[in-house]
Amino acid sequence: MTYVDGYVLAVPKAKKQAYVDLAQKASVVFKDHGALSVVECWADDVPEGKLTSFPMAVKCEDGEEVVFSWITWPSRAARDTGNKAAMEDDRFKDMPMSDMPFDGKRMIFGGFNTIVEA
């Protein structure tokens, strides 16, 4: 089964197009280094919770929306190799962290073993 990197982050609504542009460029780099797919989703029906919620998890501020995304890889080993190669790719070096259209300190991310894939 595939291996999945998952991400949840808050993006200012005013920077949506900048985020989409960045995500499109990044998806090409990840796929060139072995990713099977890259999916980026902009919040549509994401309620604020009382105990937990996506907006609470990323400390969403006024004027921001939640982005939920994932990258699928053939395996953990392919992800580890592909991620390392992507981070060293010159195309990523052209995307300085200071220009990111979101606050990376509030991004949640992690790798997951797939247990059901239908």
Secondary structure, 3 states (H helix, E strand, C coil): CCEEEEEEEEEEHHHHHHHHHHHHHHHHHHHHCCCCEEEEEECCCCCCCCCCCHHHHCCCCCCEEEEEEEEEECCHHHHHHHHHHHHHCHHHHCCCHHHCCCCHHHCEEEEEECCCCC
